[in-house]
Amino acid sequence: MNITWLGIAAGILTSFAVLPQLIKTWHTKHAEDISIWQLIMLAAGTFLWLIYGIVINDLPLKLANGFSSFCYLLLICMKVVYDKRAASL
């Protein structure tokens, strides 16, 4: 088995793990129960892994962490917008 496929499989699982939360938050327009600090730390961590993947030119790291960083940034934006909206009601 090529070790790259192991990295791709791990990247797919960890990257797509954020999708249920992203979809639920989008549909409910509610994010009060989500910790902003966890999202910030996850976004920062996946961004650093992305940079690392770029430096060592590792495709699985670049793809997985690029996607994850984007998803966590979307969740952070939703958290901020939906929390502000809920506070103004």
Biopython code that builds the backbone (N, CA, C, O; Angstrom):
import numpy as np
from Bio.PDB.StructureBuilder import StructureBuilder

atoms = [
    (1, "MET", "N", (0.855, -1.191, 0.000)),
    (1, "MET", "CA", (0.000, 0.000, 0.000)),
    (1, "MET", "C", (0.891, 1.242, 0.000)),
    (1, "MET", "O", (1.820, 1.350, 0.801)),
    (2, "ASN", "N", (0.611, 2.141, -0.872)),
    (2, "ASN", "CA", (1.351, 3.397, -0.953)),
    (2, "ASN", "C", (0.969, 4.267, 0.244)),
    (2, "ASN", "O", (-0.215, 4.476, 0.509)),
    (3, "ILE", "N", (1.954, 4.765, 0.953)),
    (3, "ILE", "CA", (1.716, 5.566, 2.160)),
    (3, "ILE", "C", (0.940, 6.839, 1.857)),
    (3, "ILE", "O", (0.265, 7.374, 2.737)),
    (4, "THR", "N", (1.024, 7.328, 0.634)),
    (4, "THR", "CA", (0.265, 8.525, 0.258)),
    (4, "THR", "C", (-1.231, 8.267, 0.375)),
    (4, "THR", "O", (-1.982, 9.159, 0.771)),
    (5, "TRP", "N", (-1.675, 7.059, 0.034)),
    (5, "TRP", "CA", (-3.098, 6.730, 0.142)),
    (5, "TRP", "C", (-3.567, 6.723, 1.588)),
    (5, "TRP", "O", (-4.712, 7.068, 1.880)),
    (6, "LEU", "N", (-2.675, 6.327, 2.491)),
    (6, "LEU", "CA", (-3.014, 6.389, 3.919)),
    (6, "LEU", "C", (-3.223, 7.841, 4.335)),
    (6, "LEU", "O", (-4.165, 8.150, 5.065)),
    (7, "GLY", "N", (-2.351, 8.726, 3.875)),
    (7, "GLY", "CA", (-2.499, 10.149, 4.166)),
    (7, "GLY", "C", (-3.761, 10.729, 3.562)),
    (7, "GLY", "O", (-4.425, 11.553, 4.190)),
    (8, "ILE", "N", (-4.100, 10.316, 2.359)),
    (8, "ILE", "CA", (-5.318, 10.799, 1.714)),
    (8, "ILE", "C", (-6.550, 10.325, 2.476)),
    (8, "ILE", "O", (-7.484, 11.099, 2.684)),
    (9, "ALA", "N", (-6.560, 9.059, 2.893)),
    (9, "ALA", "CA", (-7.698, 8.534, 3.657)),
    (9, "ALA", "C", (-7.854, 9.281, 4.982)),
    (9, "ALA", "O", (-8.968, 9.644, 5.361)),
    (10, "ALA", "N", (-6.751, 9.509, 5.683)),
    (10, "ALA", "CA", (-6.806, 10.249, 6.946)),
    (10, "ALA", "C", (-7.283, 11.677, 6.708)),
    (10, "ALA", "O", (-8.090, 12.203, 7.475)),
    (11, "GLY", "N", (-6.791, 12.293, 5.658)),
    (11, "GLY", "CA", (-7.193, 13.658, 5.332)),
    (11, "GLY", "C", (-8.669, 13.767, 5.008)),
    (11, "GLY", "O", (-9.329, 14.719, 5.425)),
    (12, "ILE", "N", (-9.194, 12.805, 4.272)),
    (12, "ILE", "CA", (-10.620, 12.808, 3.933)),
    (12, "ILE", "C", (-11.467, 12.693, 5.193)),
    (12, "ILE", "O", (-12.419, 13.451, 5.378)),
    (13, "LEU", "N", (-11.125, 11.755, 6.050)),
    (13, "LEU", "CA", (-11.909, 11.559, 7.279)),
    (13, "LEU", "C", (-11.877, 12.785, 8.178)),
    (13, "LEU", "O", (-12.923, 13.228, 8.651)),
    (14, "THR", "N", (-10.699, 13.337, 8.420)),
    (14, "THR", "CA", (-10.609, 14.477, 9.330)),
    (14, "THR", "C", (-11.168, 15.747, 8.701)),
    (14, "THR", "O", (-11.728, 16.587, 9.405)),
    (15, "SER", "N", (-11.026, 15.898, 7.403)),
    (15, "SER", "CA", (-11.542, 17.095, 6.737)),
    (15, "SER", "C", (-13.059, 17.096, 6.679)),
    (15, "SER", "O", (-13.697, 18.120, 6.923)),
    (16, "PHE", "N", (-13.630, 15.956, 6.359)),
    (16, "PHE", "CA", (-15.079, 15.884, 6.223)),
    (16, "PHE", "C", (-15.797, 15.796, 7.568)),
    (16, "PHE", "O", (-17.023, 15.898, 7.617)),
    (17, "ALA", "N", (-15.061, 15.610, 8.647)),
    (17, "ALA", "CA", (-15.674, 15.561, 9.976)),
    (17, "ALA", "C", (-16.332, 16.884, 10.351)),
    (17, "ALA", "O", (-17.259, 16.896, 11.161)),
    (18, "VAL", "N", (-15.883, 17.981, 9.790)),
    (18, "VAL", "CA", (-16.443, 19.296, 10.099)),
    (18, "VAL", "C", (-17.754, 19.547, 9.356)),
    (18, "VAL", "O", (-18.535, 20.404, 9.768)),
    (19, "LEU", "N", (-18.007, 18.825, 8.284)),
    (19, "LEU", "CA", (-19.179, 19.095, 7.452)),
    (19, "LEU", "C", (-20.523, 18.972, 8.176)),
    (19, "LEU", "O", (-21.384, 19.825, 7.962)),
    (20, "PRO", "N", (-20.751, 17.960, 9.018)),
    (20, "PRO", "CA", (-22.048, 17.912, 9.703)),
    (20, "PRO", "C", (-22.323, 19.175, 10.545)),
    (20, "PRO", "O", (-23.445, 19.682, 10.553)),
    (21, "GLN", "N", (-21.312, 19.671, 11.241)),
    (21, "GLN", "CA", (-21.504, 20.884, 12.035)),
    (21, "GLN", "C", (-21.733, 22.094, 11.149)),
    (21, "GLN", "O", (-22.575, 22.941, 11.450)),
    (22, "LEU", "N", (-20.997, 22.176, 10.073)),
    (22, "LEU", "CA", (-21.139, 23.277, 9.129)),
    (22, "LEU", "C", (-22.547, 23.291, 8.523)),
    (22, "LEU", "O", (-23.181, 24.343, 8.449)),
    (23, "ILE", "N", (-23.024, 22.144, 8.099)),
    (23, "ILE", "CA", (-24.354, 22.036, 7.493)),
    (23, "ILE", "C", (-25.446, 22.328, 8.517)),
    (23, "ILE", "O", (-26.395, 23.056, 8.222)),
    (24, "LYS", "N", (-25.319, 21.767, 9.713)),
    (24, "LYS", "CA", (-26.326, 22.006, 10.750)),
    (24, "LYS", "C", (-26.392, 23.491, 11.116)),
    (24, "LYS", "O", (-27.481, 24.046, 11.258)),
    (25, "THR", "N", (-25.251, 24.122, 11.265)),
    (25, "THR", "CA", (-25.204, 25.541, 11.608)),
    (25, "THR", "C", (-25.821, 26.376, 10.496)),
    (25, "THR", "O", (-26.545, 27.332, 10.769)),
    (26, "TRP", "N", (-25.543, 26.027, 9.253)),
    (26, "TRP", "CA", (-26.101, 26.744, 8.109)),
    (26, "TRP", "C", (-27.628, 26.629, 8.085)),
    (26, "TRP", "O", (-28.333, 27.613, 7.863)),
    (27, "HIS", "N", (-28.122, 25.415, 8.316)),
    (27, "HIS", "CA", (-29.570, 25.195, 8.263)),
    (27, "HIS", "C", (-30.315, 25.828, 9.435)),
    (27, "HIS", "O", (-31.389, 26.402, 9.256)),
    (28, "THR", "N", (-29.747, 25.722, 10.624)),
    (28, "THR", "CA", (-30.451, 26.236, 11.808)),
    (28, "THR", "C", (-30.218, 27.723, 12.043)),
    (28, "THR", "O", (-30.974, 28.367, 12.769)),
    (29, "LYS", "N", (-29.171, 28.266, 11.429)),
    (29, "LYS", "CA", (-28.780, 29.669, 11.651)),
    (29, "LYS", "C", (-28.583, 29.935, 13.145)),
    (29, "LYS", "O", (-28.915, 31.005, 13.654)),
    (30, "HIS", "N", (-28.040, 28.940, 13.824)),
    (30, "HIS", "CA", (-27.844, 28.993, 15.273)),
    (30, "HIS", "C", (-26.460, 28.441, 15.605)),
    (30, "HIS", "O", (-26.108, 27.342, 15.178)),
    (31, "ALA", "N", (-25.668, 29.210, 16.374)),
    (31, "ALA", "CA", (-24.311, 28.764, 16.699)),
    (31, "ALA", "C", (-23.928, 29.077, 18.143)),
    (31, "ALA", "O", (-22.746, 29.056, 18.488)),
    (32, "GLU", "N", (-24.909, 29.364, 18.982)),
    (32, "GLU", "CA", (-24.601, 29.746, 20.365)),
    (32, "GLU", "C", (-23.868, 28.660, 21.140)),
    (32, "GLU", "O", (-23.055, 28.967, 22.012)),
    (33, "ASP", "N", (-24.142, 27.407, 20.838)),
    (33, "ASP", "CA", (-23.534, 26.304, 21.591)),
    (33, "ASP", "C", (-22.145, 25.915, 21.095)),
    (33, "ASP", "O", (-21.514, 25.022, 21.660)),
    (34, "ILE", "N", (-21.672, 26.564, 20.063)),
    (34, "ILE", "CA", (-20.351, 26.252, 19.515)),
    (34, "ILE", "C", (-19.328, 27.199, 20.140)),
    (34, "ILE", "O", (-19.544, 28.409, 20.198)),
    (35, "SER", "N", (-18.228, 26.643, 20.598)),
    (35, "SER", "CA", (-17.169, 27.443, 21.205)),
    (35, "SER", "C", (-16.347, 28.153, 20.136)),
    (35, "SER", "O", (-15.750, 27.509, 19.274)),
    (36, "ILE", "N", (-16.317, 29.468, 20.194)),
    (36, "ILE", "CA", (-15.514, 30.244, 19.252)),
    (36, "ILE", "C", (-14.029, 29.929, 19.402)),
    (36, "ILE", "O", (-13.287, 29.923, 18.419)),
    (37, "TRP", "N", (-13.599, 29.670, 20.632)),
    (37, "TRP", "CA", (-12.172, 29.400, 20.866)),
    (37, "TRP", "C", (-11.747, 28.063, 20.279)),
    (37, "TRP", "O", (-10.628, 27.937, 19.781)),
    (38, "GLN", "N", (-12.620, 27.066, 20.329)),
    (38, "GLN", "CA", (-12.284, 25.803, 19.694)),
    (38, "GLN", "C", (-12.165, 25.994, 18.188)),
    (38, "GLN", "O", (-11.243, 25.470, 17.563)),
    (39, "LEU", "N", (-13.095, 26.744, 17.605)),
    (39, "LEU", "CA", (-13.033, 26.997, 16.165)),
    (39, "LEU", "C", (-11.765, 27.742, 15.776)),
    (39, "LEU", "O", (-11.134, 27.417, 14.771)),
    (40, "ILE", "N", (-11.394, 28.734, 16.566)),
    (40, "ILE", "CA", (-10.187, 29.511, 16.277)),
    (40, "ILE", "C", (-8.946, 28.628, 16.365)),
    (40, "ILE", "O", (-8.067, 28.697, 15.506)),
    (41, "MET", "N", (-8.877, 27.800, 17.405)),
    (41, "MET", "CA", (-7.709, 26.926, 17.559)),
    (41, "MET", "C", (-7.650, 25.881, 16.440)),
    (41, "MET", "O", (-6.571, 25.591, 15.924)),
    (42, "LEU", "N", (-8.805, 25.311, 16.060)),
    (42, "LEU", "CA", (-8.817, 24.343, 14.970)),
    (42, "LEU", "C", (-8.437, 25.005, 13.647)),
    (42, "LEU", "O", (-7.681, 24.431, 12.863)),
    (43, "ALA", "N", (-8.954, 26.205, 13.394)),
    (43, "ALA", "CA", (-8.608, 26.917, 12.161)),
    (43, "ALA", "C", (-7.117, 27.234, 12.130)),
    (43, "ALA", "O", (-6.464, 27.064, 11.100)),
    (44, "ALA", "N", (-6.584, 27.690, 13.248)),
    (44, "ALA", "CA", (-5.147, 27.998, 13.307)),
    (44, "ALA", "C", (-4.312, 26.738, 13.113)),
    (44, "ALA", "O", (-3.316, 26.754, 12.390)),
    (45, "GLY", "N", (-4.714, 25.652, 13.756)),
    (45, "GLY", "CA", (-3.976, 24.393, 13.622)),
    (45, "GLY", "C", (-4.000, 23.847, 12.210)),
    (45, "GLY", "O", (-2.968, 23.423, 11.689)),
    (46, "THR", "N", (-5.179, 23.851, 11.578)),
    (46, "THR", "CA", (-5.250, 23.344, 10.210)),
    (46, "THR", "C", (-4.507, 24.263, 9.243)),
    (46, "THR", "O", (-3.943, 23.797, 8.254)),
    (47, "PHE", "N", (-4.504, 25.568, 9.525)),
    (47, "PHE", "CA", (-3.746, 26.492, 8.677)),
    (47, "PHE", "C", (-2.245, 26.222, 8.791)),
    (47, "PHE", "O", (-1.527, 26.247, 7.791)),
    (48, "LEU", "N", (-1.776, 25.965, 10.010)),
    (48, "LEU", "CA", (-0.356, 25.643, 10.191)),
    (48, "LEU", "C", (0.003, 24.329, 9.506)),
    (48, "LEU", "O", (1.073, 24.216, 8.908)),
    (49, "TRP", "N", (-0.883, 23.333, 9.588)),
    (49, "TRP", "CA", (-0.653, 22.079, 8.866)),
    (49, "TRP", "C", (-0.629, 22.320, 7.360)),
    (49, "TRP", "O", (0.149, 21.691, 6.643)),
    (50, "LEU", "N", (-1.478, 23.228, 6.877)),
    (50, "LEU", "CA", (-1.472, 23.582, 5.462)),
    (50, "LEU", "C", (-0.126, 24.176, 5.064)),
    (50, "LEU", "O", (0.449, 23.786, 4.048)),
    (51, "ILE", "N", (0.372, 25.108, 5.852)),
    (51, "ILE", "CA", (1.680, 25.718, 5.573)),
    (51, "ILE", "C", (2.771, 24.643, 5.578)),
    (51, "ILE", "O", (3.636, 24.622, 4.702)),
    (52, "TYR", "N", (2.723, 23.764, 6.559)),
    (52, "TYR", "CA", (3.692, 22.674, 6.639)),
    (52, "TYR", "C", (3.618, 21.803, 5.379)),
    (52, "TYR", "O", (4.650, 21.448, 4.810)),
    (53, "GLY", "N", (2.406, 21.461, 4.947)),
    (53, "GLY", "CA", (2.228, 20.662, 3.746)),
    (53, "GLY", "C", (2.768, 21.344, 2.510)),
    (53, "GLY", "O", (3.310, 20.693, 1.618)),
    (54, "ILE", "N", (2.620, 22.665, 2.457)),
    (54, "ILE", "CA", (3.161, 23.432, 1.330)),
    (54, "ILE", "C", (4.682, 23.388, 1.354)),
    (54, "ILE", "O", (5.318, 23.167, 0.323)),
    (55, "VAL", "N", (5.262, 23.598, 2.525)),
    (55, "VAL", "CA", (6.725, 23.620, 2.658)),
    (55, "VAL", "C", (7.341, 22.275, 2.262)),
    (55, "VAL", "O", (8.351, 22.239, 1.560)),
    (56, "ILE", "N", (6.737, 21.174, 2.710)),
    (56, "ILE", "CA", (7.308, 19.856, 2.376)),
    (56, "ILE", "C", (6.708, 19.282, 1.093)),
    (56, "ILE", "O", (7.054, 18.172, 0.688)),
    (57, "ASN", "N", (5.811, 20.036, 0.453)),
    (57, "ASN", "CA", (5.171, 19.643, -0.800)),
    (57, "ASN", "C", (4.475, 18.287, -0.682)),
    (57, "ASN", "O", (4.725, 17.372, -1.466)),
    (58, "ASP", "N", (3.593, 18.181, 0.320)),
    (58, "ASP", "CA", (2.839, 16.953, 0.561)),
    (58, "ASP", "C", (1.387, 17.177, 0.160)),
    (58, "ASP", "O", (0.666, 17.931, 0.813)),
    (59, "LEU", "N", (0.961, 16.522, -0.914)),
    (59, "LEU", "CA", (-0.372, 16.741, -1.457)),
    (59, "LEU", "C", (-1.496, 16.434, -0.465)),
    (59, "LEU", "O", (-2.404, 17.253, -0.329)),
    (60, "PRO", "N", (-1.479, 15.286, 0.239)),
    (60, "PRO", "CA", (-2.560, 15.025, 1.186)),
    (60, "PRO", "C", (-2.673, 16.113, 2.269)),
    (60, "PRO", "O", (-3.778, 16.528, 2.621)),
    (61, "LEU", "N", (-1.541, 16.565, 2.787)),
    (61, "LEU", "CA", (-1.584, 17.624, 3.807)),
    (61, "LEU", "C", (-2.141, 18.921, 3.236)),
    (61, "LEU", "O", (-2.932, 19.599, 3.892)),
    (62, "LYS", "N", (-1.739, 19.264, 2.034)),
    (62, "LYS", "CA", (-2.213, 20.508, 1.425)),
    (62, "LYS", "C", (-3.710, 20.458, 1.153)),
    (62, "LYS", "O", (-4.429, 21.405, 1.468)),
    (63, "LEU", "N", (-4.182, 19.367, 0.574)),
    (63, "LEU", "CA", (-5.604, 19.260, 0.247)),
    (63, "LEU", "C", (-6.482, 19.204, 1.487)),
    (63, "LEU", "O", (-7.456, 19.949, 1.600)),
    (64, "ALA", "N", (-6.140, 18.328, 2.409)),
    (64, "ALA", "CA", (-6.964, 18.139, 3.599)),
    (64, "ALA", "C", (-7.019, 19.397, 4.450)),
    (64, "ALA", "O", (-8.090, 19.803, 4.900)),
    (65, "ASN", "N", (-5.887, 20.001, 4.664)),
    (65, "ASN", "CA", (-5.863, 21.158, 5.553)),
    (65, "ASN", "C", (-6.303, 22.445, 4.872)),
    (65, "ASN", "O", (-6.765, 23.367, 5.544)),
    (66, "GLY", "N", (-6.172, 22.526, 3.576)),
    (66, "GLY", "CA", (-6.747, 23.657, 2.851)),
    (66, "GLY", "C", (-8.267, 23.632, 2.956)),
    (66, "GLY", "O", (-8.897, 24.653, 3.235)),
    (67, "PHE", "N", (-8.850, 22.455, 2.730)),
    (67, "PHE", "CA", (-10.299, 22.288, 2.837)),
    (67, "PHE", "C", (-10.778, 22.538, 4.268)),
    (67, "PHE", "O", (-11.752, 23.259, 4.485)),
    (68, "SER", "N", (-10.086, 21.937, 5.243)),
    (68, "SER", "CA", (-10.476, 22.101, 6.646)),
    (68, "SER", "C", (-10.369, 23.549, 7.097)),
    (68, "SER", "O", (-11.258, 24.049, 7.786)),
    (69, "SER", "N", (-9.301, 24.223, 6.720)),
    (69, "SER", "CA", (-9.139, 25.637, 7.088)),
    (69, "SER", "C", (-10.293, 26.464, 6.545)),
    (69, "SER", "O", (-10.844, 27.308, 7.251)),
    (70, "PHE", "N", (-10.655, 26.223, 5.298)),
    (70, "PHE", "CA", (-11.771, 26.941, 4.684)),
    (70, "PHE", "C", (-13.073, 26.685, 5.447)),
    (70, "PHE", "O", (-13.822, 27.619, 5.731)),
    (71, "CYS", "N", (-13.340, 25.421, 5.778)),
    (71, "CYS", "CA", (-14.570, 25.078, 6.509)),
    (71, "CYS", "C", (-14.600, 25.717, 7.891)),
    (71, "CYS", "O", (-15.637, 26.234, 8.307)),
    (72, "TYR", "N", (-13.486, 25.691, 8.604)),
    (72, "TYR", "CA", (-13.460, 26.299, 9.939)),
    (72, "TYR", "C", (-13.604, 27.811, 9.865)),
    (72, "TYR", "O", (-14.218, 28.413, 10.745)),
    (73, "LEU", "N", (-13.049, 28.438, 8.829)),
    (73, "LEU", "CA", (-13.250, 29.880, 8.659)),
    (73, "LEU", "C", (-14.721, 30.193, 8.386)),
    (73, "LEU", "O", (-15.247, 31.189, 8.882)),
    (74, "LEU", "N", (-15.383, 29.346, 7.598)),
    (74, "LEU", "CA", (-16.817, 29.520, 7.379)),
    (74, "LEU", "C", (-17.596, 29.399, 8.684)),
    (74, "LEU", "O", (-18.494, 30.197, 8.952)),
    (75, "LEU", "N", (-17.253, 28.403, 9.494)),
    (75, "LEU", "CA", (-17.933, 28.230, 10.781)),
    (75, "LEU", "C", (-17.700, 29.420, 11.701)),
    (75, "LEU", "O", (-18.617, 29.850, 12.401)),
    (76, "ILE", "N", (-16.495, 29.951, 11.707)),
    (76, "ILE", "CA", (-16.206, 31.134, 12.531)),
    (76, "ILE", "C", (-17.069, 32.301, 12.066)),
    (76, "ILE", "O", (-17.642, 33.016, 12.888)),
    (77, "CYS", "N", (-17.163, 32.497, 10.768)),
    (77, "CYS", "CA", (-18.004, 33.584, 10.240)),
    (77, "CYS", "C", (-19.464, 33.385, 10.623)),
    (77, "CYS", "O", (-20.131, 34.332, 11.039)),
    (78, "MET", "N", (-19.961, 32.163, 10.484)),
    (78, "MET", "CA", (-21.346, 31.881, 10.869)),
    (78, "MET", "C", (-21.559, 32.120, 12.353)),
    (78, "MET", "O", (-22.573, 32.687, 12.760)),
    (79, "LYS", "N", (-20.602, 31.686, 13.158)),
    (79, "LYS", "CA", (-20.689, 31.886, 14.608)),
    (79, "LYS", "C", (-20.830, 33.367, 14.929)),
    (79, "LYS", "O", (-21.709, 33.750, 15.700)),
    (80, "VAL", "N", (-19.990, 34.189, 14.357)),
    (80, "VAL", "CA", (-20.012, 35.630, 14.625)),
    (80, "VAL", "C", (-21.329, 36.242, 14.151)),
    (80, "VAL", "O", (-21.973, 36.981, 14.896)),
    (81, "VAL", "N", (-21.730, 35.940, 12.921)),
    (81, "VAL", "CA", (-22.946, 36.528, 12.350)),
    (81, "VAL", "C", (-24.189, 36.064, 13.106)),
    (81, "VAL", "O", (-25.024, 36.889, 13.476)),
    (82, "TYR", "N", (-24.324, 34.775, 13.340)),
    (82, "TYR", "CA", (-25.522, 34.259, 13.981)),
    (82, "TYR", "C", (-25.610, 34.662, 15.454)),
    (82, "TYR", "O", (-26.701, 34.901, 15.972)),
    (83, "ASP", "N", (-24.449, 34.738, 16.128)),
    (83, "ASP", "CA", (-24.478, 35.197, 17.515)),
    (83, "ASP", "C", (-24.879, 36.661, 17.608)),
    (83, "ASP", "O", (-25.619, 37.039, 18.516)),
    (84, "LYS", "N", (-24.407, 37.486, 16.692)),
    (84, "LYS", "CA", (-24.791, 38.908, 16.680)),
    (84, "LYS", "C", (-26.289, 39.042, 16.384)),
    (84, "LYS", "O", (-26.982, 39.852, 16.999)),
    (85, "ARG", "N", (-26.769, 38.249, 15.451)),
    (85, "ARG", "CA", (-28.178, 38.283, 15.098)),
    (85, "ARG", "C", (-29.041, 37.862, 16.296)),
    (85, "ARG", "O", (-30.071, 38.481, 16.565)),
    (86, "ALA", "N", (-28.625, 36.819, 17.008)),
    (86, "ALA", "CA", (-29.386, 36.346, 18.164)),
    (86, "ALA", "C", (-29.371, 37.372, 19.288)),
    (86, "ALA", "O", (-30.363, 37.528, 20.000)),
    (87, "ALA", "N", (-28.250, 38.074, 19.452)),
    (87, "ALA", "CA", (-28.145, 39.087, 20.516)),
    (87, "ALA", "C", (-29.019, 40.299, 20.237)),
    (87, "ALA", "O", (-29.463, 40.975, 21.166)),
    (88, "SER", "N", (-29.270, 40.577, 18.953)),
    (88, "SER", "CA", (-30.064, 41.757, 18.614)),
    (88, "SER", "C", (-31.563, 41.489, 18.654)),
    (88, "SER", "O", (-32.356, 42.423, 18.540)),
    (89, "LEU", "N", (-31.960, 40.247, 18.812)),
    (89, "LEU", "CA", (-33.402, 39.927, 18.846)),
    (89, "LEU", "C", (-34.029, 40.200, 20.170)),
    (89, "LEU", "O", (-35.228, 39.980, 20.343)),
]
sb = StructureBuilder()
sb.init_structure("model")
sb.init_model(0)
sb.init_chain("A")
sb.init_seg("    ")
for serial, (resi, resn, name, xyz) in enumerate(atoms, 1):
    if name == "N":
        sb.init_residue(resn, " ", resi, " ")
    sb.init_atom(name, np.array(xyz, "f"), 0.0, 1.0, " ", f" {name:<3s}", serial, name[0])
structure = sb.get_structure()
